[in-house]
Amino acid sequence: MNTGMDSHAENEDGSVAEPATEGAHESRDAGAKSLRKMALVLDSFSRHKPSMTVAELSQATGLPKTTIHRIVVSLRDVGMLDQDGRRQGYRLGLKMFHYGSSVLASLDTPTRAHPHVAKLQQLTGEIIHLHMFDGSQMICVEREEMTSASRTTLQAAPTYCTSVGKAFLAFQNEELIRRIVGGGLQRYTPNTITDLDTLLAELAVIRQRGYAIDDEEIETGLRCIGAPIRDSTQRVFAAVSVSGPAERMPDGRLLGLAPVVIQTANEISVALAE
């Protein structure tokens, strides 16, 4: 029955809960914006840009230098960024490695894929990479090579100029592709694709034949061939590749490796669905 008094929800302990205020909503919105800005800064670091100055981070993110300075100081204070000896550049801190290692330890994909990755390495004698898409780039979750035991790594790779990246990107919607392109297509070598039309044409070929080739596009002297991995819903979310020096990976050998790489990717997809 309505007594004319204001009604308030009660907390679990019986105390009266304060109604949500406009200020609280604004505070949450501000917090979300701050987190997005921090994510932009952290996403700017890569294998090719392991250390960046405030000015470089400002250019990469489009955020003002004053904002960048506040963010990097906060991230440094909690161990997510380290400041180099010159005190001008920043790099990812060991706290990020701790977080990443925890994520990798919880992933089921590398465990189920490992026997197939190891077999592919034995068949080819080359370096094998297993990458997963993290929302903006490909993250290596397993690397296998002849001279070392299987190990995990947090190394990241662009989507548009690597075989694992293009094998993934070829089976995504155009909205995601345009978002990746909108972030800029950095030229790493003379062979790097740097425009949308050329990339879309390349991805169409990859969809048709089922595998992607990195023709010295990320690193001069390195050629790779990769194929897409699907989850239980047939969604492409990862890729596996064979990498080697260009002199050991001529066109003829890449063509011969294609069925083996595709088969391995399919075997991993089946293993993940079990």
QUIDAKA-V748560 format. One record per run of one state. SS is the DSSP state (H for helix, E for strand, L for the rest). FROM is the first residue (numbers start at 1). LEN is the number of residues. Records with the same first field share a line. If there is no record, write none. Layout:
# QUIDAKA-V748560
SS: FROM-LEN / FROM-LEN
This chain:
# QUIDAKA-V748560
L: 1-9 / 11-5 / 17-5 / 44-7 / 62-3 / 78-3 / 84-5 / 93-1 / 107-2 / 125-2 / 134-4 / 146-2 / 152-4 / 158-5 / 170-4 / 183-13 / 210-2 / 216-6 / 231-5 / 249-2 / 274-1
E: 10-1 / 16-1 / 51-3 / 81-3 / 89-4 / 127-7 / 138-8 / 148-4 / 156-2 / 212-4 / 222-9 / 236-10
H: 22-22 / 54-8 / 65-13 / 94-13 / 109-16 / 163-7 / 174-9 / 196-14 / 246-3 / 251-23
